[in-house]
């Protein structure tokens, strides 16, 4: 049973609802709001369906008029006529739609009833046809040498043994599965007494007739052996040449030792103690988090203009033909029109380190938003697709909620509680280092910070965090190794509350997303302490693995949660951003798959090397 069919504009104005117009029970929860938040605003509109609680939702668009049609039904029913009904409703409603009109109950109620009945009738008829065809017995093909044999594909009648039984093309030669052709006419005359009937390309006569020629088989084997010998000789020659080229040169050492060359890189703070530590915070300077990056688009626009001018001579024909099409009236975008431009955009995104799955979904979503839309005069398809993709990327990367941590810290301070941030992620991404950068940034805003050493698994993790705490002159709570990290974090938060610390930064052990014991320990830590922010620390170098990491982290946290309100990843900290040049696609992949914003970007080794994500700059780099 169809629960509701809703028609609304892309601006959010509801034009018609089956529940409002025809009566019906209100939907439990807000499945349509969830669809808008999770799919339509997140560029997942190309998905086949969406599920929320007990409901399943399907939708379609009229991009030219800016209308959205959504059907809601019980997920367990598997209604077959929903797609057909949506297409019919879109067609009928688009004919009566007027942008100045906002009420359609009187005009569309009866039309919808008729369309609904017709769709249900077609669905029932299809079910009956499937049942009838499924219950028909299949005919078994029997092989005999009689001339009145009847094949499964509508065989021949008695007395028609001399005719071909396939499709009436008696002049064509039929090939057998073993590669030999049908008997020639002269051999049939000589051996008329041994003539057999051919049923579906197989003979029922002598099994030796049409057998594979052994001499041919031997010749083919000899040819294959010769080819293999030639290939092996070529491989040997190339390997010898490579070994000659790749000879390692001997290292040349200096005869006399150079006293200026020093191999001891010990931190002077470790030798001189507090003498250097007092100056550490002063020397580092202002954190990059408080500096606004100004994106200058002039140089990029000049480069794009230069590229367009250089390629103008080669693309004049295509450019003028597209202009002619738009003037001539062929200005309604179809899927085949935008596929070449989308293919180029997908390849470009993948070269920027965007995961293939994400690039594919983005292109499908942009295609769904453009299909059927009218193209303006003197507007190229490629530029239209580029603009649509740029808007989609901006929507995805722009945070949906406030990421002002300083404001949240002050709000927690007014409640008399410390603001707790937990850093999670896989091994070796730089959690401890970037935790220290965040601590340095908070210290610059006159906030008291304490650290919690909850990585009780990796050797040297506590000592590493202790060094950062000593250099930044902030307290650290530690219990050593092989302790329960959830208990350590709880005691650290209690200690920070007694000392009236503003922020507690919790360091956790690196763990792979498939390591269930460690993921269970992480879930326990989060559920027991209820942190204000769970930050996933990920490398900007990662490509397709970003999807797997974040998906499984969220999935494990949800599956292993022991409390009703599941805590998932709240934000992302991207590290090693200074090593990737223009391969910035990991930011897009992580935000798309998790829905969490990028809150920090690590771009160096010093405490000041922490930035905000510049969304416009990232989008421009992705599409450049």
C-alpha positions as CSV (number, residue, x, y, z in Angstrom):
1,X,0.0,0.0,0.0
2,X,1.3,3.5,-0.9
3,X,1.6,5.6,2.2
4,X,2.1,9.0,0.6
5,X,3.0,10.7,-2.7
6,X,4.4,14.2,-2.3
7,X,5.1,16.9,-4.9
8,X,7.2,19.9,-3.9
9,X,9.6,22.4,-5.5
10,X,13.4,22.4,-5.1
11,X,12.9,25.4,-2.8
12,X,10.8,23.3,-0.4
13,X,7.3,24.5,-1.2
14,X,4.8,21.6,-1.0
15,X,2.4,21.7,-4.0
16,X,0.4,18.5,-3.5
17,X,0.2,15.6,-1.0
18,X,-1.9,12.5,-1.3
19,X,-2.4,12.4,2.5
20,X,-3.5,16.0,2.6
21,X,-5.7,15.8,-0.4
22,X,-7.2,12.3,-0.2
23,X,-6.8,11.7,3.5
24,X,-4.6,9.2,5.2
25,X,-2.6,8.5,8.3
26,X,0.4,10.8,9.0
27,X,3.9,9.3,8.5
28,X,5.8,8.2,11.6
29,X,8.9,10.2,12.0
30,X,10.1,12.4,9.2
31,X,11.2,10.1,6.3
32,X,10.9,12.8,3.7
33,X,13.0,15.2,5.8
34,X,15.6,12.5,6.2
35,X,15.6,11.9,2.4
36,X,16.2,15.6,1.7
37,X,19.1,15.8,4.3
38,X,20.8,12.5,3.5
39,X,20.2,12.2,-0.3
40,X,19.0,15.3,-2.1
41,X,21.3,17.8,-0.3
42,X,24.3,15.4,-0.2
43,X,24.3,14.7,-4.0
44,X,23.0,11.1,-3.7
45,X,19.9,11.8,-5.8
46,X,21.0,9.2,-8.3
47,X,20.4,6.3,-5.8
48,X,17.6,3.9,-6.6
49,X,15.8,4.2,-3.3
50,X,16.2,5.3,0.3
51,X,15.1,3.6,3.5
52,X,14.1,5.3,6.8
53,X,12.8,3.2,9.7
54,X,10.0,1.0,8.2
55,X,9.6,3.2,5.1
56,X,11.1,2.9,1.6
57,X,11.2,6.1,-0.6
58,X,11.6,6.5,-4.3
59,X,11.7,9.8,-6.2
60,X,12.0,11.4,-9.6
61,X,12.6,15.0,-10.8
62,X,11.4,17.4,-13.4
63,X,14.6,19.5,-13.7
64,X,13.2,21.9,-16.2
65,X,10.4,23.0,-13.8
66,X,12.3,22.3,-10.6
67,X,9.9,19.8,-9.2
68,X,10.5,16.8,-7.0
69,X,8.1,13.8,-6.8
70,X,8.5,11.4,-3.8
71,X,6.6,8.2,-3.1
72,X,6.6,6.6,0.4
73,X,5.6,3.0,1.1
74,X,6.2,0.3,3.6
75,X,9.6,-1.3,3.0
76,X,8.4,-4.9,3.4
77,X,5.8,-4.6,0.6
78,X,8.1,-4.3,-2.4
79,X,5.6,-2.4,-4.6
80,X,6.3,-3.0,-8.3
81,X,4.3,-0.1,-9.7
82,X,5.9,2.8,-7.8
83,X,8.4,3.7,-10.6
84,X,5.6,3.5,-13.2
85,X,3.3,5.6,-11.0
86,X,5.9,8.3,-10.4
87,X,6.6,8.6,-14.1
88,X,2.9,9.0,-14.9
89,X,2.4,11.5,-12.1
90,X,5.3,13.6,-13.3
91,X,4.0,13.6,-16.8
92,X,0.4,14.6,-15.8
93,X,1.4,17.2,-13.1
94,X,3.9,18.9,-15.3
95,X,1.2,19.7,-17.8
96,X,-0.9,21.6,-15.3
97,X,1.9,23.2,-13.3
98,X,1.9,26.9,-13.0
99,X,4.7,28.6,-11.1
100,X,2.3,31.2,-9.7
101,X,0.0,28.6,-8.3
102,X,0.5,26.9,-5.0
103,X,-2.7,24.8,-4.5
104,X,-3.5,21.8,-6.7
105,X,-5.8,19.6,-4.6
106,X,-9.0,20.2,-6.6
107,X,-7.2,19.9,-10.0
108,X,-5.1,16.8,-9.3
109,X,-7.0,14.6,-6.9
110,X,-9.1,12.7,-9.4
111,X,-6.2,12.5,-11.9
112,X,-4.0,10.8,-9.2
113,X,-6.8,8.4,-8.3
114,X,-7.0,7.3,-11.9
115,X,-3.3,7.0,-12.3
116,X,-3.0,5.0,-9.1
117,X,-5.6,2.5,-10.2
118,X,-4.1,2.1,-13.6
119,X,-0.6,1.5,-12.2
120,X,-2.0,-1.1,-9.7
121,X,-3.9,-2.8,-12.5
122,X,-0.8,-3.0,-14.7
123,X,1.2,-4.4,-11.8
124,X,-1.4,-7.1,-11.2
125,X,-1.5,-8.0,-14.8
126,X,2.3,-8.3,-14.9
127,X,2.2,-10.6,-11.9
128,X,-0.4,-12.9,-13.5
129,X,1.6,-13.1,-16.8
130,X,4.7,-14.1,-14.8
131,X,2.7,-16.8,-13.0
132,X,1.3,-18.2,-16.2
133,X,4.7,-18.2,-18.0
134,X,6.3,-19.8,-14.9
135,X,3.8,-22.6,-14.7
136,X,4.1,-23.7,-18.4
137,X,6.0,-27.0,-18.7
138,X,9.1,-26.9,-20.9
139,X,9.2,-29.2,-23.9
140,X,11.9,-31.9,-23.8
141,X,13.9,-32.4,-27.0
142,X,14.2,-36.0,-28.0
143,X,16.8,-37.3,-30.4
144,X,15.8,-39.9,-33.0
145,X,16.7,-40.8,-36.5
146,X,13.1,-40.6,-37.7
147,X,12.1,-37.9,-40.2
148,X,9.1,-36.9,-38.0
149,X,11.2,-35.6,-35.1
150,X,9.9,-32.5,-33.4
151,X,12.3,-30.0,-31.8
152,X,11.7,-27.8,-28.8
153,X,11.8,-24.7,-30.8
154,X,8.7,-25.5,-32.9
155,X,9.8,-28.6,-34.8
156,X,8.8,-29.9,-38.2
157,X,5.8,-31.8,-39.3
158,X,5.8,-35.3,-40.8
159,X,7.1,-35.5,-44.3
160,X,9.2,-32.3,-43.9
161,X,12.5,-34.2,-43.0
162,X,14.2,-32.8,-46.1
163,X,13.7,-29.2,-44.9
164,X,15.9,-27.1,-42.6
165,X,14.3,-26.8,-39.1
166,X,16.0,-23.6,-37.8
167,X,14.7,-20.4,-39.3
168,X,14.0,-20.9,-42.9
169,X,17.5,-19.9,-44.2
170,X,18.1,-23.1,-46.0
171,X,20.8,-21.6,-48.2
172,X,23.0,-20.9,-45.2
173,X,25.7,-23.3,-43.9
174,X,25.2,-24.4,-40.2
175,X,28.2,-24.7,-38.0
176,X,28.6,-27.4,-35.4
177,X,30.0,-26.7,-31.9
178,X,33.2,-28.5,-32.7
179,X,34.0,-26.1,-35.5
180,X,33.1,-28.3,-38.6
181,X,30.4,-27.2,-41.0
182,X,27.3,-29.2,-42.0
183,X,27.8,-32.0,-44.5
184,X,28.1,-30.9,-48.0
185,X,25.5,-31.7,-50.6
186,X,27.7,-34.2,-52.5
187,X,28.5,-36.3,-49.4
188,X,24.8,-36.4,-48.5
189,X,24.1,-37.9,-52.0
190,X,26.8,-40.6,-51.6
191,X,25.7,-41.5,-48.0
192,X,22.0,-41.0,-48.3
193,X,21.3,-44.2,-46.3
194,X,23.2,-42.8,-43.3
195,X,21.6,-39.3,-43.5
196,X,20.6,-38.0,-40.1
197,X,18.4,-35.2,-38.9
198,X,20.0,-32.0,-37.4
199,X,18.3,-30.7,-34.3
200,X,19.7,-27.4,-32.9
201,X,23.1,-27.8,-34.6
202,X,23.7,-31.4,-33.5
203,X,23.8,-34.5,-35.6
204,X,22.1,-37.8,-34.5
205,X,24.0,-40.0,-36.9
206,X,27.4,-41.6,-36.7
207,X,29.4,-40.1,-33.7
208,X,32.5,-40.0,-35.9
209,X,30.9,-37.7,-38.5
210,X,32.2,-34.2,-38.1
211,X,34.8,-35.2,-35.5
212,X,37.8,-32.8,-35.0
213,X,40.7,-33.4,-37.3
214,X,43.8,-34.7,-35.3
215,X,46.2,-33.3,-37.8
216,X,44.8,-29.8,-37.4
217,X,45.0,-30.1,-33.7
218,X,48.7,-31.1,-33.9
219,X,49.4,-28.1,-36.2
220,X,47.8,-25.7,-33.7
221,X,49.8,-27.1,-30.8
222,X,53.0,-26.7,-32.8
223,X,52.2,-23.1,-33.6
224,X,51.4,-22.4,-29.9
225,X,54.7,-23.9,-28.8
226,X,56.6,-21.8,-31.3
227,X,54.9,-18.6,-30.1
228,X,55.7,-19.5,-26.5
229,X,59.4,-20.1,-27.4
230,X,59.6,-16.7,-29.1
231,X,58.0,-15.0,-26.2
232,X,60.3,-16.6,-23.7
233,X,63.4,-15.6,-25.7
234,X,62.2,-12.0,-25.9
235,X,61.6,-12.0,-22.1
236,X,65.1,-13.4,-21.4
237,X,66.7,-10.8,-23.7
238,X,64.8,-7.9,-22.0
239,X,65.7,-9.2,-18.5
240,X,69.4,-9.3,-19.4
241,X,69.3,-5.8,-20.8
242,X,67.5,-4.6,-17.6
243,X,70.1,-6.2,-15.3
244,X,72.8,-4.5,-17.2
245,X,71.2,-1.1,-16.9
246,X,70.2,-1.4,-13.2
247,X,73.7,-2.1,-11.9
248,X,74.2,-0.3,-8.5
249,X,77.0,2.2,-8.4
250,X,79.5,2.1,-5.5
251,X,79.1,4.8,-2.9
252,X,82.0,7.3,-2.7
253,X,82.9,8.2,0.9
254,X,85.0,11.2,1.9
255,X,88.6,10.3,2.9
256,X,88.8,12.8,5.7
257,X,86.1,13.1,8.3
258,X,84.2,16.3,8.4
259,X,83.8,17.6,11.9
260,X,80.9,19.9,10.8
261,X,78.7,16.9,9.9
262,X,76.7,16.1,13.0
263,X,74.6,13.0,13.4
264,X,73.1,13.8,16.8
265,X,69.7,15.5,16.3
266,X,68.7,15.4,20.0
267,X,66.2,18.1,20.9
268,X,68.0,20.8,22.9
269,X,65.0,20.8,25.2
270,X,65.9,17.4,26.4
271,X,69.4,18.5,27.4
272,X,68.8,21.9,28.9
273,X,65.4,21.3,30.4
274,X,63.2,24.2,31.3
275,X,65.8,26.7,29.9
276,X,64.5,26.1,26.3
277,X,61.0,24.9,27.2
278,X,60.0,28.4,28.4
279,X,60.7,29.8,25.0
280,X,59.0,27.1,22.9
281,X,55.5,28.6,22.9
282,X,56.8,32.0,22.2
283,X,59.0,31.0,19.3
284,X,56.4,29.0,17.4
285,X,54.3,32.1,16.6
286,X,50.7,32.4,15.7
287,X,48.8,29.2,14.6
288,X,47.6,29.1,10.9
289,X,44.1,28.3,12.2
290,X,43.6,32.0,13.0
291,X,44.8,33.2,9.6
292,X,42.3,33.5,6.8
293,X,43.4,32.1,3.5
294,X,42.6,34.5,0.6
295,X,41.8,32.6,-2.5
296,X,42.9,34.6,-5.6
297,X,41.0,33.4,-8.6
298,X,42.6,35.9,-11.0
299,X,45.6,33.6,-11.9
300,X,43.4,30.6,-12.2
301,X,41.0,32.4,-14.5
302,X,43.9,33.6,-16.6
303,X,45.2,30.0,-16.9
304,X,41.8,28.8,-17.9
305,X,41.5,31.6,-20.5
306,X,44.9,30.7,-21.9
307,X,43.9,27.0,-22.2
308,X,40.7,27.9,-23.9
309,X,42.4,30.2,-26.3
310,X,45.1,27.6,-27.1
311,X,42.6,25.0,-27.8
312,X,40.1,27.2,-29.6
313,X,41.5,26.5,-33.1
314,X,41.1,22.8,-32.6
315,X,37.6,23.0,-31.2
316,X,36.0,25.6,-33.5
317,X,33.9,23.1,-35.3
318,X,32.5,21.5,-32.1
319,X,32.0,24.9,-30.5
320,X,30.0,26.3,-33.5
321,X,28.0,23.1,-33.9
322,X,27.0,23.3,-30.2
323,X,26.1,26.9,-30.6
324,X,24.0,26.1,-33.7
325,X,22.2,23.3,-31.8
326,X,21.2,25.7,-29.0
327,X,20.0,28.3,-31.5
328,X,18.2,25.7,-33.6
329,X,16.1,24.6,-30.6
330,X,17.8,21.4,-29.5
331,X,18.2,22.8,-26.0
332,X,16.7,20.1,-23.8
333,X,19.4,18.1,-22.1
334,X,19.3,14.4,-22.5
335,X,21.4,11.8,-20.7
336,X,23.4,11.0,-23.9
337,X,24.2,14.7,-24.3
338,X,25.9,15.1,-20.9
339,X,27.6,11.7,-20.7
340,X,30.8,12.8,-22.5
341,X,31.2,15.8,-20.3
342,X,30.5,13.8,-17.2
343,X,33.0,11.1,-18.3
344,X,35.7,13.8,-18.6
345,X,34.8,15.2,-15.1
346,X,34.9,11.7,-13.6
347,X,38.4,11.1,-15.0
348,X,39.5,14.5,-13.7
349,X,38.2,13.8,-10.2
350,X,39.9,10.4,-10.1
351,X,43.3,12.0,-11.1
352,X,42.8,14.3,-8.0
353,X,42.7,11.2,-5.8
354,X,38.9,11.1,-5.4
355,X,37.7,7.5,-4.8
356,X,36.3,5.9,-7.9
357,X,33.0,5.0,-6.2
358,X,32.5,8.6,-5.0
359,X,33.3,10.1,-8.4
360,X,30.8,7.7,-10.1
361,X,28.0,8.6,-7.6
362,X,28.7,12.3,-8.0
363,X,28.5,12.1,-11.8
364,X,25.2,10.1,-11.6
365,X,23.8,12.7,-9.2
366,X,24.7,15.6,-11.5
367,X,23.2,13.7,-14.5
368,X,20.0,13.2,-12.6
369,X,19.8,17.0,-11.7
370,X,20.4,18.1,-15.3
371,X,18.4,15.5,-17.4
372,X,15.4,17.2,-19.0
373,X,16.6,20.7,-18.1
374,X,16.5,23.4,-20.8
375,X,19.8,24.7,-22.0
376,X,20.1,28.5,-22.4
377,X,20.9,30.1,-25.6
378,X,24.7,30.3,-26.4
379,X,25.4,28.0,-23.5
380,X,27.7,25.0,-24.0
381,X,26.8,21.6,-22.4
382,X,30.3,21.2,-21.0
383,X,30.1,24.5,-19.1
384,X,26.6,23.7,-17.8
385,X,27.9,20.3,-16.5
386,X,31.0,22.0,-15.0
387,X,28.8,24.6,-13.2
388,X,26.5,21.9,-11.8
389,X,29.4,19.8,-10.6
390,X,31.0,22.9,-8.9
391,X,27.7,23.6,-7.1
392,X,27.4,20.0,-6.0
393,X,31.0,20.0,-4.6
394,X,30.4,23.2,-2.7
395,X,27.2,21.8,-1.1
396,X,29.1,18.6,-0.1
397,X,32.2,20.2,1.4
398,X,30.3,23.1,3.1
399,X,29.6,22.1,6.8
400,X,26.0,21.6,7.6
401,X,26.5,22.6,11.2
402,X,28.7,25.0,13.1
403,X,32.3,23.9,13.5
404,X,33.3,26.7,15.9
405,X,35.0,24.7,18.6
406,X,36.0,27.8,20.6
407,X,32.3,28.8,21.0
408,X,31.5,25.2,22.1
409,X,34.3,25.2,24.6
410,X,33.1,28.4,26.2
411,X,29.5,27.0,26.3
412,X,30.9,23.9,28.1
413,X,32.9,26.1,30.4
414,X,29.7,27.9,31.5
415,X,28.2,24.6,32.4
416,X,31.2,23.8,34.6
417,X,32.4,20.9,32.5
418,X,35.5,20.4,30.4
419,X,35.1,20.1,26.6
420,X,36.3,16.6,25.6
421,X,37.8,15.8,22.2
422,X,38.7,12.2,21.3
423,X,41.2,11.6,18.4
424,X,40.6,8.3,16.5
425,X,42.0,6.8,13.3
426,X,44.2,4.1,11.7
427,X,47.9,3.5,12.5
428,X,50.5,6.0,11.5
429,X,48.4,9.0,10.4
430,X,49.7,11.4,13.0
431,X,47.1,11.5,15.7
432,X,49.5,12.4,18.6
433,X,51.3,15.1,16.5
434,X,48.1,16.8,15.4
435,X,46.6,16.6,18.9
436,X,49.6,18.7,20.0
437,X,48.9,21.2,17.2
438,X,45.3,21.5,18.4
439,X,46.5,21.9,22.0
440,X,48.8,24.7,20.9
441,X,46.0,26.5,19.0
442,X,43.7,26.3,22.1
443,X,46.5,27.6,24.3
444,X,46.8,30.7,22.1
445,X,43.1,31.5,22.8
446,X,43.8,31.5,26.6
447,X,42.2,28.1,27.3
448,X,43.6,25.6,29.8
449,X,44.3,22.3,28.1
450,X,45.1,18.8,29.6
451,X,46.1,15.7,27.7
452,X,44.9,12.1,28.4
453,X,47.3,9.3,27.3
454,X,44.9,6.6,26.4
455,X,47.1,4.9,23.8
456,X,48.1,2.1,26.2
457,X,48.9,-0.3,23.3
458,X,51.7,1.2,21.2
459,X,55.2,1.2,22.6
460,X,56.5,4.8,23.2
461,X,53.0,6.4,22.8
462,X,52.9,7.7,26.4
463,X,56.5,9.0,26.2
464,X,55.7,10.8,22.9
465,X,52.6,12.5,24.4
466,X,54.6,13.3,27.6
467,X,57.2,15.1,25.4
468,X,54.5,17.3,23.8
469,X,53.0,18.1,27.2
470,X,56.4,19.1,28.5
471,X,57.2,21.3,25.5
472,X,53.7,23.0,25.6
473,X,53.8,23.2,29.4
474,X,50.4,21.5,29.9
475,X,49.4,18.7,32.3
476,X,49.1,15.1,31.1
477,X,47.1,12.3,32.8
478,X,48.7,8.9,32.2
479,X,48.5,5.4,33.7
480,X,51.1,3.6,31.7
481,X,50.6,0.7,29.4
482,X,48.2,-2.3,29.3
483,X,45.4,-0.4,31.0
484,X,41.8,-0.1,30.0
485,X,41.8,3.1,27.8
486,X,38.1,3.8,28.6
487,X,38.9,3.9,32.4
488,X,42.0,6.0,31.8
489,X,39.9,8.6,29.8
490,X,37.2,8.7,32.5
491,X,39.7,9.3,35.3
492,X,41.5,12.0,33.1
493,X,38.1,13.8,32.6
494,X,37.4,13.7,36.4
495,X,40.9,15.1,37.1
496,X,40.4,17.9,34.6
497,X,37.0,18.7,36.2
498,X,38.7,19.0,39.6
499,X,41.5,21.2,38.2
500,X,39.0,23.3,36.2
501,X,40.6,22.6,32.8
502,X,38.7,23.9,29.8
503,X,39.6,21.2,27.3
504,X,40.6,17.6,27.5
505,X,42.3,16.1,24.5
506,X,42.2,12.2,24.5
507,X,44.8,10.3,22.5
508,X,43.9,6.8,21.4
509,X,45.7,3.9,19.9
510,X,45.8,3.6,16.1
511,X,43.7,0.7,14.8
512,X,42.7,-0.8,11.5
513,X,39.0,-0.7,10.7
514,X,38.8,-4.5,10.6
515,X,40.4,-5.0,14.0
516,X,37.3,-5.9,16.1
517,X,38.8,-6.1,19.6
518,X,40.4,-2.7,19.2
519,X,37.2,-1.3,17.7
520,X,35.2,-2.7,20.6
521,X,37.6,-1.0,23.0
522,X,37.2,2.3,21.1
523,X,33.4,2.0,21.2
524,X,33.5,1.4,25.0
525,X,35.7,4.5,25.5
526,X,33.3,6.7,23.5
527,X,30.1,5.3,25.1
528,X,31.5,5.5,28.7
529,X,32.8,9.0,28.5
530,X,30.4,10.7,26.0
531,X,32.9,13.1,24.5
532,X,31.8,16.4,23.0
533,X,33.7,15.8,19.7
534,X,35.0,12.6,18.0
535,X,37.6,13.5,15.5
536,X,38.7,11.0,12.8
537,X,42.3,11.6,11.9
538,X,43.0,10.6,8.3
539,X,45.8,11.0,5.7
540,X,45.3,13.3,2.8
541,X,47.3,10.8,0.8
542,X,44.7,8.1,1.0
543,X,42.5,7.4,-2.1
544,X,39.9,4.6,-2.4
545,X,40.8,3.4,1.1
546,X,39.2,6.5,2.6
547,X,35.8,5.1,1.8
548,X,36.5,1.8,3.5
549,X,38.1,3.4,6.6
550,X,35.3,5.8,7.4
551,X,32.5,3.4,6.5
552,X,33.8,0.7,8.7
553,X,34.7,3.0,11.6
554,X,31.1,4.3,11.7
555,X,29.6,0.9,11.2
556,X,31.7,-0.7,14.0
557,X,30.9,2.2,16.3
558,X,27.2,1.7,15.6
559,X,27.2,-2.1,15.8
560,X,29.2,-2.3,19.0
561,X,27.5,0.6,20.8
562,X,25.9,-0.4,24.2
563,X,23.8,2.7,24.5
564,X,20.6,3.7,22.6
565,X,22.1,6.9,21.2
566,X,24.9,5.8,18.9
567,X,27.9,8.1,18.6
568,X,29.6,8.3,15.2
569,X,32.4,10.4,13.7
570,X,31.7,14.1,14.3
571,X,34.5,15.7,12.4
572,X,37.6,15.0,10.3
573,X,41.2,16.1,10.7
574,X,43.2,15.7,7.5
575,X,47.0,15.3,8.0
576,X,50.0,15.5,5.6
577,X,48.1,18.0,3.4
578,X,51.4,19.7,2.5
579,X,52.6,16.5,0.7
580,X,49.9,16.0,-1.9
581,X,50.2,19.0,-4.3
582,X,46.8,19.1,-6.1
583,X,45.7,15.6,-5.1
584,X,43.1,16.9,-2.7
585,X,40.4,14.3,-3.4
586,X,40.6,12.5,-0.1
587,X,38.8,15.5,1.6
588,X,35.9,15.1,-0.8
589,X,35.8,11.3,-0.4
590,X,35.8,11.4,3.4
591,X,33.2,14.1,3.7
592,X,30.9,12.4,1.1
593,X,31.0,9.0,2.8
594,X,30.6,10.2,6.4
595,X,28.7,13.5,6.2
596,X,31.2,14.9,8.8
597,X,33.0,18.2,8.0
598,X,36.7,18.7,7.8
599,X,37.5,20.7,10.9
600,X,41.3,20.8,10.8
601,X,44.0,20.4,8.1
602,X,47.6,19.5,9.1
603,X,50.1,21.0,6.8
604,X,53.6,20.6,8.4
605,X,55.7,19.4,11.3
606,X,55.6,22.5,13.7
607,X,52.8,23.3,16.2
608,X,51.6,26.2,14.0
609,X,51.0,24.1,10.9
610,X,47.3,23.6,11.4
611,X,44.7,25.2,9.1
612,X,41.0,25.4,8.3
613,X,39.8,23.8,5.1
614,X,39.3,26.4,2.3
615,X,36.2,24.9,0.5
616,X,36.4,27.2,-2.5
617,X,40.1,26.5,-3.0
618,X,39.5,22.7,-2.8
619,X,36.6,22.8,-5.3
620,X,38.7,24.9,-7.7
621,X,41.6,22.5,-7.4
622,X,39.4,19.5,-8.0
623,X,37.9,20.9,-11.2
624,X,41.1,22.5,-12.6
